[in-house]
Amino acid sequence: MLNAELTEHLGYEKNEYIENNENYRNGYSPKTVHSTEGDITMQKTIGVLTSGGDAPGMNAAVRAVTRAAIKKGFRVVGIRRGYNGLLNNDMVELTTRDVADIIQRGGTEIFTARCKEFREWEYVLKAKDICVRDNFAGIVVIGGDGSFRGAADLSKAGIPCVGLPGTIDNDIQCSEYTIGYDTAMNTVMELVDKLRDTSHSHERCAVVEVMGRNAGHIALNTGVACGATAILVPEIEFDIEDVIQKIKNARANGKEQFIVIVAEGVGHTEEISKRINEETGIESRATILGHVQRGGSPTVRDRVVASEMGYYAVELLEKGIGNRVVGMKDGKIYDVDIQEALSMKKPFDKRLYDIANEISF
C-alpha cells in the first residue's frame, strides 16, 4: 500500500497515524495494517534482536541487517529487549536513518535481556503467531548459546531464524570469532597496562580477574599481550604453589612488579591474591574488572566482522533458509545448523598457553 493509499485507507496522514496509534508505537508499521476483516500485509518483514549479555559490535550487526534487508526489499523491525520484545509486542520499525549513527556505539540500541518464558513451548508458539500475523520472513538473533536455542525452537515452529555470535567471551563452539571479543580484549589490555604502572611504582603484584564465563580465551590472549607472569584458565589445571614459585624466581632475578591474569571461570581471585601476598611477602592486590569489559566503542575488527555476518544472515533469510548460525571458520564467514553448532566443542589454544609460560619469567 502506497503512502497516498494508506492516507485514504486510514483517513489521516502517516505522522498523525504514528502519534495516535498505540500499536505503531509498539512496533507496527503502516506497511502492515490490522483490521477486523483480516490482516492486510504488503511487505515481508525481517526482525532483528539482541539477547543475553551485550557485546561491542552488536549495533554494527543491527545496522548491517537493517540496511541489507531494506536494500533487498524487506521491512525491518527491531525487537527490543530480546525475546521479551517479541512476546510483548515491544518492537519498532527500523529505517536506514535509524541505524545511521550506531556503528561506533557500544552496547545495543535495541536493548537486550534474557527471557525465561521462551524456554517453554507455549511461548514459542505465541511468538510464532505474532510473527505470522506480522508477515515475518525471519529473525536475526544476535547473542550466545542460550539465544541460539530460542532461535532453534522458533525455527522448529516455522519461523526461519539465523543466529549471529555476539559475546565477548568468544565461547561459541561453531565460530573462531565472536562479535565483541576483540574490543573486550583491547579494553582489558588498556586497563591492565594502567594497573602495571601503579604496580611498578609500589613493587606490587596485581591479580586481575577478567570475564569469559567458563572459557579462558580472554584471559589467555590478554595475558600474553600484557606480559603476565602467570595466566590461570579453566581449561588447564594449575597448582597455586607453582604460580607462587614462579613469582619468587622472577623476583630473585630482579623483577619488580607482577601481573597474574585469572579467568572468570577460575575465580577465587581474592584468595589467590592473599596466598601470593602471604607466601612471597610481595604486596598483592586483587582487581575484578567486571562489566567495563562489555562497554566501549567497537574496534575495527568487531565492526567489520559484525557487518559481514549481518549481511550474510539476511542473504540466508532472503532464500528462506533458517535454523542456522553464522560463524567464522578459517577466517571466512560460513553458516551451520543450529543444533550442530550447539553440539560442537571449541578447542583451547594450548600452544599459545605454552608459549606464554615459556616467555614469562
Contacts in CASP RR format, 6 or more apart in sequence:
PFRMAT RR
TARGET T0000
AUTHOR 0000-0000-0000
METHOD contacts of the structure
MODEL  1
MLNAELTEHLGYEKNEYIENNENYRNGYSPKTVHSTEGDITMQKTIGVLT
SGGDAPGMNAAVRAVTRAAIKKGFRVVGIRRGYNGLLNNDMVELTTRDVA
DIIQRGGTEIFTARCKEFREWEYVLKAKDICVRDNFAGIVVIGGDGSFRG
AADLSKAGIPCVGLPGTIDNDIQCSEYTIGYDTAMNTVMELVDKLRDTSH
SHERCAVVEVMGRNAGHIALNTGVACGATAILVPEIEFDIEDVIQKIKNA
RANGKEQFIVIVAEGVGHTEEISKRINEETGIESRATILGHVQRGGSPTV
RDRVVASEMGYYAVELLEKGIGNRVVGMKDGKIYDVDIQEALSMKKPFDK
RLYDIANEISF
1 9 0 8 1.000
1 30 0 8 1.000
1 31 0 8 1.000
1 33 0 8 1.000
1 40 0 8 1.000
1 42 0 8 1.000
3 14 0 8 1.000
3 30 0 8 1.000
6 14 0 8 1.000
6 17 0 8 1.000
6 30 0 8 1.000
6 33 0 8 1.000
7 13 0 8 1.000
7 14 0 8 1.000
9 33 0 8 1.000
10 17 0 8 1.000
10 30 0 8 1.000
10 33 0 8 1.000
12 20 0 8 1.000
14 30 0 8 1.000
17 24 0 8 1.000
17 30 0 8 1.000
18 24 0 8 1.000
18 25 0 8 1.000
21 28 0 8 1.000
23 34 0 8 1.000
23 89 0 8 1.000
24 30 0 8 1.000
26 89 0 8 1.000
26 90 0 8 1.000
26 91 0 8 1.000
27 77 0 8 1.000
27 78 0 8 1.000
27 89 0 8 1.000
27 90 0 8 1.000
27 91 0 8 1.000
27 92 0 8 1.000
27 93 0 8 1.000
28 34 0 8 1.000
28 89 0 8 1.000
28 91 0 8 1.000
28 93 0 8 1.000
28 134 0 8 1.000
29 75 0 8 1.000
29 77 0 8 1.000
29 93 0 8 1.000
31 42 0 8 1.000
31 43 0 8 1.000
31 75 0 8 1.000
31 93 0 8 1.000
32 39 0 8 1.000
32 40 0 8 1.000
32 41 0 8 1.000
32 42 0 8 1.000
32 43 0 8 1.000
32 45 0 8 1.000
32 75 0 8 1.000
32 134 0 8 1.000
32 135 0 8 1.000
33 40 0 8 1.000
34 40 0 8 1.000
34 133 0 8 1.000
39 133 0 8 1.000
39 135 0 8 1.000
41 134 0 8 1.000
41 135 0 8 1.000
43 73 0 8 1.000
43 74 0 8 1.000
43 75 0 8 1.000
43 135 0 8 1.000
44 73 0 8 1.000
44 74 0 8 1.000
44 75 0 8 1.000
44 135 0 8 1.000
44 136 0 8 1.000
44 137 0 8 1.000
45 74 0 8 1.000
45 75 0 8 1.000
45 76 0 8 1.000
45 77 0 8 1.000
45 134 0 8 1.000
45 135 0 8 1.000
45 136 0 8 1.000
45 137 0 8 1.000
45 138 0 8 1.000
46 65 0 8 1.000
46 69 0 8 1.000
46 74 0 8 1.000
46 75 0 8 1.000
46 76 0 8 1.000
46 77 0 8 1.000
46 136 0 8 1.000
46 137 0 8 1.000
46 138 0 8 1.000
46 139 0 8 1.000
46 140 0 8 1.000
46 314 0 8 1.000
46 317 0 8 1.000
47 65 0 8 1.000
47 76 0 8 1.000
47 77 0 8 1.000
47 78 0 8 1.000
47 79 0 8 1.000
47 91 0 8 1.000
47 136 0 8 1.000
47 138 0 8 1.000
47 139 0 8 1.000
47 140 0 8 1.000
48 61 0 8 1.000
48 62 0 8 1.000
48 65 0 8 1.000
48 66 0 8 1.000
48 76 0 8 1.000
48 77 0 8 1.000
48 78 0 8 1.000
48 79 0 8 1.000
48 94 0 8 1.000
48 110 0 8 1.000
48 139 0 8 1.000
48 140 0 8 1.000
48 142 0 8 1.000
49 78 0 8 1.000
49 79 0 8 1.000
49 80 0 8 1.000
49 82 0 8 1.000
49 83 0 8 1.000
49 85 0 8 1.000
49 86 0 8 1.000
49 110 0 8 1.000
49 139 0 8 1.000
49 140 0 8 1.000
49 141 0 8 1.000
49 142 0 8 1.000
50 58 0 8 1.000
50 62 0 8 1.000
50 82 0 8 1.000
50 108 0 8 1.000
50 110 0 8 1.000
50 111 0 8 1.000
50 112 0 8 1.000
50 142 0 8 1.000
50 143 0 8 1.000
51 82 0 8 1.000
51 83 0 8 1.000
51 112 0 8 1.000
51 113 0 8 1.000
51 114 0 8 1.000
51 115 0 8 1.000
51 141 0 8 1.000
51 142 0 8 1.000
51 143 0 8 1.000
51 144 0 8 1.000
51 146 0 8 1.000
51 147 0 8 1.000
52 82 0 8 1.000
52 112 0 8 1.000
52 113 0 8 1.000
52 114 0 8 1.000
52 143 0 8 1.000
52 144 0 8 1.000
52 146 0 8 1.000
52 147 0 8 1.000
53 112 0 8 1.000
53 143 0 8 1.000
53 167 0 8 1.000
53 294 0 8 1.000
54 106 0 8 1.000
54 107 0 8 1.000
54 108 0 8 1.000
54 112 0 8 1.000
54 294 0 8 1.000
54 295 0 8 1.000
55 107 0 8 1.000
55 143 0 8 1.000
55 166 0 8 1.000
55 167 0 8 1.000
55 168 0 8 1.000
55 178 0 8 1.000
55 179 0 8 1.000
55 180 0 8 1.000
55 181 0 8 1.000
55 183 0 8 1.000
55 184 0 8 1.000
55 294 0 8 1.000
56 106 0 8 1.000
56 107 0 8 1.000
56 168 0 8 1.000
56 179 0 8 1.000
56 180 0 8 1.000
56 183 0 8 1.000
56 184 0 8 1.000
56 294 0 8 1.000
56 295 0 8 1.000
56 296 0 8 1.000
56 297 0 8 1.000
56 298 0 8 1.000
56 299 0 8 1.000
56 302 0 8 1.000
57 106 0 8 1.000
57 107 0 8 1.000
57 166 0 8 1.000
57 179 0 8 1.000
57 180 0 8 1.000
57 183 0 8 1.000
57 298 0 8 1.000
57 302 0 8 1.000
57 303 0 8 1.000
57 306 0 8 1.000
58 106 0 8 1.000
58 107 0 8 1.000
58 108 0 8 1.000
58 112 0 8 1.000
58 142 0 8 1.000
58 143 0 8 1.000
58 166 0 8 1.000
58 179 0 8 1.000
58 180 0 8 1.000
58 306 0 8 1.000
59 99 0 8 1.000
59 102 0 8 1.000
59 103 0 8 1.000
59 105 0 8 1.000
59 106 0 8 1.000
59 107 0 8 1.000
59 108 0 8 1.000
59 109 0 8 1.000
59 298 0 8 1.000
60 102 0 8 1.000
60 103 0 8 1.000
60 179 0 8 1.000
60 298 0 8 1.000
60 302 0 8 1.000
60 303 0 8 1.000
60 306 0 8 1.000
60 307 0 8 1.000
61 140 0 8 1.000
61 142 0 8 1.000
61 164 0 8 1.000
61 166 0 8 1.000
61 179 0 8 1.000
61 306 0 8 1.000
61 307 0 8 1.000
61 309 0 8 1.000
61 310 0 8 1.000
62 78 0 8 1.000
62 94 0 8 1.000
62 99 0 8 1.000
62 102 0 8 1.000
62 108 0 8 1.000
62 109 0 8 1.000
62 110 0 8 1.000
62 142 0 8 1.000
63 99 0 8 1.000
63 102 0 8 1.000
63 103 0 8 1.000
63 307 0 8 1.000
64 306 0 8 1.000
64 307 0 8 1.000
64 308 0 8 1.000
64 309 0 8 1.000
64 310 0 8 1.000
64 311 0 8 1.000
64 314 0 8 1.000
65 76 0 8 1.000
65 140 0 8 1.000
65 310 0 8 1.000
65 311 0 8 1.000
65 313 0 8 1.000
65 314 0 8 1.000
66 76 0 8 1.000
66 94 0 8 1.000
66 95 0 8 1.000
66 96 0 8 1.000
66 98 0 8 1.000
66 99 0 8 1.000
67 96 0 8 1.000
67 99 0 8 1.000
68 310 0 8 1.000
68 311 0 8 1.000
68 314 0 8 1.000
68 315 0 8 1.000
69 75 0 8 1.000
69 76 0 8 1.000
69 314 0 8 1.000
69 317 0 8 1.000
70 76 0 8 1.000
70 95 0 8 1.000
70 96 0 8 1.000
72 314 0 8 1.000
72 318 0 8 1.000
74 137 0 8 1.000
74 314 0 8 1.000
74 318 0 8 1.000
75 93 0 8 1.000
76 93 0 8 1.000
76 94 0 8 1.000
76 95 0 8 1.000
77 91 0 8 1.000
77 92 0 8 1.000
77 93 0 8 1.000
77 94 0 8 1.000
77 134 0 8 1.000
78 91 0 8 1.000
78 92 0 8 1.000
78 93 0 8 1.000
78 94 0 8 1.000
78 110 0 8 1.000
79 85 0 8 1.000
79 86 0 8 1.000
79 90 0 8 1.000
79 91 0 8 1.000
79 110 0 8 1.000
79 139 0 8 1.000
80 90 0 8 1.000
80 91 0 8 1.000
80 92 0 8 1.000
80 110 0 8 1.000
80 111 0 8 1.000
81 90 0 8 1.000
81 110 0 8 1.000
81 111 0 8 1.000
81 112 0 8 1.000
81 113 0 8 1.000
82 110 0 8 1.000
82 111 0 8 1.000
82 112 0 8 1.000
82 113 0 8 1.000
82 115 0 8 1.000
83 115 0 8 1.000
83 117 0 8 1.000
83 118 0 8 1.000
83 127 0 8 1.000
83 150 0 8 1.000
84 90 0 8 1.000
84 113 0 8 1.000
84 115 0 8 1.000
84 117 0 8 1.000
85 91 0 8 1.000
86 127 0 8 1.000
86 130 0 8 1.000
86 131 0 8 1.000
86 139 0 8 1.000
87 115 0 8 1.000
87 117 0 8 1.000
87 118 0 8 1.000
87 123 0 8 1.000
87 126 0 8 1.000
87 127 0 8 1.000
87 130 0 8 1.000
89 130 0 8 1.000
92 110 0 8 1.000
99 109 0 8 1.000
102 109 0 8 1.000
103 298 0 8 1.000
103 303 0 8 1.000
103 307 0 8 1.000
104 297 0 8 1.000
104 298 0 8 1.000
104 303 0 8 1.000
105 297 0 8 1.000
106 183 0 8 1.000
106 295 0 8 1.000
106 296 0 8 1.000
106 297 0 8 1.000
106 298 0 8 1.000
107 294 0 8 1.000
107 295 0 8 1.000
107 296 0 8 1.000
108 142 0 8 1.000
117 123 0 8 1.000
118 124 0 8 1.000
118 127 0 8 1.000
118 150 0 8 1.000
118 153 0 8 1.000
121 153 0 8 1.000
124 150 0 8 1.000
124 153 0 8 1.000
124 154 0 8 1.000
124 156 0 8 1.000
124 157 0 8 1.000
125 157 0 8 1.000
127 154 0 8 1.000
127 157 0 8 1.000
127 159 0 8 1.000
128 154 0 8 1.000
128 157 0 8 1.000
128 158 0 8 1.000
128 159 0 8 1.000
131 138 0 8 1.000
131 139 0 8 1.000
131 154 0 8 1.000
131 159 0 8 1.000
132 159 0 8 1.000
136 159 0 8 1.000
137 160 0 8 1.000
137 317 0 8 1.000
137 318 0 8 1.000
137 320 0 8 1.000
138 159 0 8 1.000
138 160 0 8 1.000
138 161 0 8 1.000
138 162 0 8 1.000
138 317 0 8 1.000
138 320 0 8 1.000
138 322 0 8 1.000
139 151 0 8 1.000
139 154 0 8 1.000
139 159 0 8 1.000
139 160 0 8 1.000
139 161 0 8 1.000
139 162 0 8 1.000
140 161 0 8 1.000
140 162 0 8 1.000
140 163 0 8 1.000
140 164 0 8 1.000
140 310 0 8 1.000
140 313 0 8 1.000
140 314 0 8 1.000
140 317 0 8 1.000
141 147 0 8 1.000
141 148 0 8 1.000
141 150 0 8 1.000
141 151 0 8 1.000
141 161 0 8 1.000
141 162 0 8 1.000
141 163 0 8 1.000
141 164 0 8 1.000
142 163 0 8 1.000
142 164 0 8 1.000
142 166 0 8 1.000
142 179 0 8 1.000
143 163 0 8 1.000
143 164 0 8 1.000
143 165 0 8 1.000
143 166 0 8 1.000
143 167 0 8 1.000
144 165 0 8 1.000
144 166 0 8 1.000
144 167 0 8 1.000
144 172 0 8 1.000
144 178 0 8 1.000
145 171 0 8 1.000
145 172 0 8 1.000
145 342 0 8 1.000
147 163 0 8 1.000
148 163 0 8 1.000
148 325 0 8 1.000
148 338 0 8 1.000
148 341 0 8 1.000
148 342 0 8 1.000
149 338 0 8 1.000
149 342 0 8 1.000
150 161 0 8 1.000
151 161 0 8 1.000
151 162 0 8 1.000
151 163 0 8 1.000
151 323 0 8 1.000
151 338 0 8 1.000
152 161 0 8 1.000
152 323 0 8 1.000
152 338 0 8 1.000
152 339 0 8 1.000
152 342 0 8 1.000
154 161 0 8 1.000
155 161 0 8 1.000
155 322 0 8 1.000
155 323 0 8 1.000
155 338 0 8 1.000
156 323 0 8 1.000
160 316 0 8 1.000
160 317 0 8 1.000
160 320 0 8 1.000
160 321 0 8 1.000
160 322 0 8 1.000
160 323 0 8 1.000
161 322 0 8 1.000
161 323 0 8 1.000
161 338 0 8 1.000
162 313 0 8 1.000
162 316 0 8 1.000
162 317 0 8 1.000
162 321 0 8 1.000
162 322 0 8 1.000
162 324 0 8 1.000
162 325 0 8 1.000
162 326 0 8 1.000
162 335 0 8 1.000
163 313 0 8 1.000
163 324 0 8 1.000
163 325 0 8 1.000
163 326 0 8 1.000
163 338 0 8 1.000
164 179 0 8 1.000
164 306 0 8 1.000
164 309 0 8 1.000
164 310 0 8 1.000
164 313 0 8 1.000
164 325 0 8 1.000
164 326 0 8 1.000
164 327 0 8 1.000
165 172 0 8 1.000
165 174 0 8 1.000
165 175 0 8 1.000
165 177 0 8 1.000
165 178 0 8 1.000
165 179 0 8 1.000
165 309 0 8 1.000
165 325 0 8 1.000
165 326 0 8 1.000
165 327 0 8 1.000
166 172 0 8 1.000
166 178 0 8 1.000
166 179 0 8 1.000
166 180 0 8 1.000
167 178 0 8 1.000
167 179 0 8 1.000
167 180 0 8 1.000
167 181 0 8 1.000
168 178 0 8 1.000
168 180 0 8 1.000
168 181 0 8 1.000
168 183 0 8 1.000
168 184 0 8 1.000
168 211 0 8 1.000
168 212 0 8 1.000
168 218 0 8 1.000
168 293 0 8 1.000
168 294 0 8 1.000
169 178 0 8 1.000
169 181 0 8 1.000
169 211 0 8 1.000
169 212 0 8 1.000
169 213 0 8 1.000
169 215 0 8 1.000
169 217 0 8 1.000
169 218 0 8 1.000
170 177 0 8 1.000
170 178 0 8 1.000
170 181 0 8 1.000
170 212 0 8 1.000
170 215 0 8 1.000
170 217 0 8 1.000
170 218 0 8 1.000
171 178 0 8 1.000
171 212 0 8 1.000
171 213 0 8 1.000
171 214 0 8 1.000
171 215 0 8 1.000
171 217 0 8 1.000
171 346 0 8 1.000
172 178 0 8 1.000
172 325 0 8 1.000
172 327 0 8 1.000
172 341 0 8 1.000
172 346 0 8 1.000
173 341 0 8 1.000
173 342 0 8 1.000
173 343 0 8 1.000
173 344 0 8 1.000
173 345 0 8 1.000
173 346 0 8 1.000
174 325 0 8 1.000
174 327 0 8 1.000
174 329 0 8 1.000
174 336 0 8 1.000
174 340 0 8 1.000
174 341 0 8 1.000
174 344 0 8 1.000
175 325 0 8 1.000
175 326 0 8 1.000
175 327 0 8 1.000
175 328 0 8 1.000
175 329 0 8 1.000
176 327 0 8 1.000
176 328 0 8 1.000
176 329 0 8 1.000
176 330 0 8 1.000
176 331 0 8 1.000
177 305 0 8 1.000
177 327 0 8 1.000
177 328 0 8 1.000
177 331 0 8 1.000
179 302 0 8 1.000
179 305 0 8 1.000
179 306 0 8 1.000
179 309 0 8 1.000
180 298 0 8 1.000
180 302 0 8 1.000
180 306 0 8 1.000
181 217 0 8 1.000
181 218 0 8 1.000
181 302 0 8 1.000
182 298 0 8 1.000
182 299 0 8 1.000
182 301 0 8 1.000
182 302 0 8 1.000
183 295 0 8 1.000
183 296 0 8 1.000
183 297 0 8 1.000
183 298 0 8 1.000
183 299 0 8 1.000
183 302 0 8 1.000
184 211 0 8 1.000
184 218 0 8 1.000
184 293 0 8 1.000
184 294 0 8 1.000
184 295 0 8 1.000
185 218 0 8 1.000
185 221 0 8 1.000
185 222 0 8 1.000
185 225 0 8 1.000
186 299 0 8 1.000
187 292 0 8 1.000
187 293 0 8 1.000
187 295 0 8 1.000
187 296 0 8 1.000
188 210 0 8 1.000
188 218 0 8 1.000
188 222 0 8 1.000
188 226 0 8 1.000
188 289 0 8 1.000
188 293 0 8 1.000
189 222 0 8 1.000
189 225 0 8 1.000
189 226 0 8 1.000
191 208 0 8 1.000
191 289 0 8 1.000
191 292 0 8 1.000
192 206 0 8 1.000
192 208 0 8 1.000
192 222 0 8 1.000
192 223 0 8 1.000
192 226 0 8 1.000
192 228 0 8 1.000
192 259 0 8 1.000
192 261 0 8 1.000
193 226 0 8 1.000
195 206 0 8 1.000
195 208 0 8 1.000
195 259 0 8 1.000
195 287 0 8 1.000
196 206 0 8 1.000
196 226 0 8 1.000
196 257 0 8 1.000
196 259 0 8 1.000
198 204 0 8 1.000
199 205 0 8 1.000
199 206 0 8 1.000
199 257 0 8 1.000
199 258 0 8 1.000
199 259 0 8 1.000
199 285 0 8 1.000
200 256 0 8 1.000
200 257 0 8 1.000
202 283 0 8 1.000
203 256 0 8 1.000
203 257 0 8 1.000
203 282 0 8 1.000
203 283 0 8 1.000
204 257 0 8 1.000
204 258 0 8 1.000
204 282 0 8 1.000
204 283 0 8 1.000
204 284 0 8 1.000
204 285 0 8 1.000
205 229 0 8 1.000
205 247 0 8 1.000
205 257 0 8 1.000
205 258 0 8 1.000
205 259 0 8 1.000
205 260 0 8 1.000
205 273 0 8 1.000
205 276 0 8 1.000
205 277 0 8 1.000
205 280 0 8 1.000
205 282 0 8 1.000
205 283 0 8 1.000
205 284 0 8 1.000
205 285 0 8 1.000
206 257 0 8 1.000
206 258 0 8 1.000
206 259 0 8 1.000
206 260 0 8 1.000
206 284 0 8 1.000
206 285 0 8 1.000
206 287 0 8 1.000
207 260 0 8 1.000
207 262 0 8 1.000
207 269 0 8 1.000
207 272 0 8 1.000
207 273 0 8 1.000
207 276 0 8 1.000
207 284 0 8 1.000
207 285 0 8 1.000
207 286 0 8 1.000
207 287 0 8 1.000
208 259 0 8 1.000
208 260 0 8 1.000
208 261 0 8 1.000
208 262 0 8 1.000
208 269 0 8 1.000
208 286 0 8 1.000
208 287 0 8 1.000
208 288 0 8 1.000
208 289 0 8 1.000
209 262 0 8 1.000
209 263 0 8 1.000
209 264 0 8 1.000
209 267 0 8 1.000
209 269 0 8 1.000
209 286 0 8 1.000
209 287 0 8 1.000
209 288 0 8 1.000
209 289 0 8 1.000
209 290 0 8 1.000
210 218 0 8 1.000
210 219 0 8 1.000
210 222 0 8 1.000
210 261 0 8 1.000
210 262 0 8 1.000
210 263 0 8 1.000
210 264 0 8 1.000
210 289 0 8 1.000
210 293 0 8 1.000
211 218 0 8 1.000
211 264 0 8 1.000
211 289 0 8 1.000
211 290 0 8 1.000
211 291 0 8 1.000
211 293 0 8 1.000
211 294 0 8 1.000
212 218 0 8 1.000
212 219 0 8 1.000
212 263 0 8 1.000
212 264 0 8 1.000
212 265 0 8 1.000
213 264 0 8 1.000
213 265 0 8 1.000
214 234 0 8 1.000
214 264 0 8 1.000
214 265 0 8 1.000
215 234 0 8 1.000
215 235 0 8 1.000
215 263 0 8 1.000
215 265 0 8 1.000
215 346 0 8 1.000
215 348 0 8 1.000
216 233 0 8 1.000
216 234 0 8 1.000
216 235 0 8 1.000
216 263 0 8 1.000
216 265 0 8 1.000
216 348 0 8 1.000
217 348 0 8 1.000
217 349 0 8 1.000
218 263 0 8 1.000
218 293 0 8 1.000
219 231 0 8 1.000
219 232 0 8 1.000
219 233 0 8 1.000
219 261 0 8 1.000
219 262 0 8 1.000
219 263 0 8 1.000
219 264 0 8 1.000
219 266 0 8 1.000
220 231 0 8 1.000
220 233 0 8 1.000
220 263 0 8 1.000
220 348 0 8 1.000
220 349 0 8 1.000
220 352 0 8 1.000
220 353 0 8 1.000
220 356 0 8 1.000
221 352 0 8 1.000
222 228 0 8 1.000
222 261 0 8 1.000
223 231 0 8 1.000
223 259 0 8 1.000
223 261 0 8 1.000
223 356 0 8 1.000
224 231 0 8 1.000
224 352 0 8 1.000
224 355 0 8 1.000
224 356 0 8 1.000
226 259 0 8 1.000
226 261 0 8 1.000
227 259 0 8 1.000
227 356 0 8 1.000
227 360 0 8 1.000
228 259 0 8 1.000
228 260 0 8 1.000
228 261 0 8 1.000
228 356 0 8 1.000
228 360 0 8 1.000
229 246 0 8 1.000
229 247 0 8 1.000
229 250 0 8 1.000
229 255 0 8 1.000
229 258 0 8 1.000
229 259 0 8 1.000
229 260 0 8 1.000
229 360 0 8 1.000
229 361 0 8 1.000
230 243 0 8 1.000
230 246 0 8 1.000
230 247 0 8 1.000
230 260 0 8 1.000
230 261 0 8 1.000
230 360 0 8 1.000
231 260 0 8 1.000
231 261 0 8 1.000
231 353 0 8 1.000
231 356 0 8 1.000
231 357 0 8 1.000
231 360 0 8 1.000
232 238 0 8 1.000
232 243 0 8 1.000
232 260 0 8 1.000
232 261 0 8 1.000
232 262 0 8 1.000
232 263 0 8 1.000
232 266 0 8 1.000
232 272 0 8 1.000
233 263 0 8 1.000
233 265 0 8 1.000
233 266 0 8 1.000
233 348 0 8 1.000
233 353 0 8 1.000
234 263 0 8 1.000
234 265 0 8 1.000
234 266 0 8 1.000
235 348 0 8 1.000
236 348 0 8 1.000
236 350 0 8 1.000
236 353 0 8 1.000
240 272 0 8 1.000
240 275 0 8 1.000
243 260 0 8 1.000
243 272 0 8 1.000
243 276 0 8 1.000
244 275 0 8 1.000
244 276 0 8 1.000
244 279 0 8 1.000
244 280 0 8 1.000
246 360 0 8 1.000
246 361 0 8 1.000
247 258 0 8 1.000
247 260 0 8 1.000
247 276 0 8 1.000
247 280 0 8 1.000
247 282 0 8 1.000
248 280 0 8 1.000
249 361 0 8 1.000
250 258 0 8 1.000
250 361 0 8 1.000
251 258 0 8 1.000
251 280 0 8 1.000
251 282 0 8 1.000
253 361 0 8 1.000
258 282 0 8 1.000
260 272 0 8 1.000
260 276 0 8 1.000
262 268 0 8 1.000
262 269 0 8 1.000
262 272 0 8 1.000
269 286 0 8 1.000
269 287 0 8 1.000
269 288 0 8 1.000
270 286 0 8 1.000
272 286 0 8 1.000
273 284 0 8 1.000
273 285 0 8 1.000
273 286 0 8 1.000
274 284 0 8 1.000
276 282 0 8 1.000
276 284 0 8 1.000
277 283 0 8 1.000
277 284 0 8 1.000
298 306 0 8 1.000
305 328 0 8 1.000
308 333 0 8 1.000
309 326 0 8 1.000
309 327 0 8 1.000
309 333 0 8 1.000
310 326 0 8 1.000
312 326 0 8 1.000
312 333 0 8 1.000
312 335 0 8 1.000
313 326 0 8 1.000
316 322 0 8 1.000
316 324 0 8 1.000
316 326 0 8 1.000
316 335 0 8 1.000
321 335 0 8 1.000
323 337 0 8 1.000
323 338 0 8 1.000
323 339 0 8 1.000
324 335 0 8 1.000
324 336 0 8 1.000
324 337 0 8 1.000
324 338 0 8 1.000
325 335 0 8 1.000
325 336 0 8 1.000
325 337 0 8 1.000
325 338 0 8 1.000
325 341 0 8 1.000
326 333 0 8 1.000
326 334 0 8 1.000
326 335 0 8 1.000
327 333 0 8 1.000
327 334 0 8 1.000
327 335 0 8 1.000
327 336 0 8 1.000
328 334 0 8 1.000
END
